[in-house]
Amino acid sequence: MIEFKGVIKSFNGNPVIRDFSMTANPGMISCLVGKNGAGKSTLVNLAMGLLRLDGGEVKILGQKVDRSNRGVLKRVGFVLEEPSYVESFSAKEQLEFMGRLYEVPNLKTRIDELIDFFSLPKDNKKLITQYSTGMQAKVAMASALIHKPEVLILDEPFNGLDLPSYDKLLAYLKDYVSNGNCVLITTHHVDVIMELSDRVAIIKSGQLHFNYSFQELKERADVYKDGRAPIKKYLSEQLADN
């Protein structure tokens, strides 16, 4: 479970997150949708403990996330919108590094599983900086999964993925939450929302605009039932400035 309660964050006196409250529950994939600058990535960084809260709190698996309590983050996997990795590493070296950081047992076997699953290079001949954008995205996702976390927080994780990798990751995430795990995804992609989401929330100007189950979203989008993409049209209207 991920809980944002009355979260407030400003930069240089400019409010970015304004009294934001939302819960992502176990066994579900929650999608957080918002325009650029709405505050999605800021919320992810707050959940990771990379930024200090100005107000409110963030809890993951019932434990408060702050600079004095980072232990719970060992049970969480993160993907940032701008993937982070050691520039002098290959994919295999990056996974070895992350695995040792998380003290993963049977690390070699786990690395082999992820390299095979994501079709990553098995040797160290090329550095991650030389990979394509899609390959870098797969390294970021494999790094987030190396320790078999109970919670995944993914900031635009599908950027650059080819269709086979995209489909494979969709299937993986559906299976992942079927085992009682929790996923929060920030995304611009309506296809992701249509195929994955159990709940869909919109953030506008740092505030929660709505948080619906997918069925509730479909019902509200029914006003566009004569169109080809009613949910897309409904979300676009909700994201538009009033």
Order of alpha helices (4+ residues) and beta strands (2+ residues): beta-beta-beta-alpha-beta-beta-beta-alpha-alpha-alpha-beta-alpha-beta-alpha-beta-beta-alpha-alpha
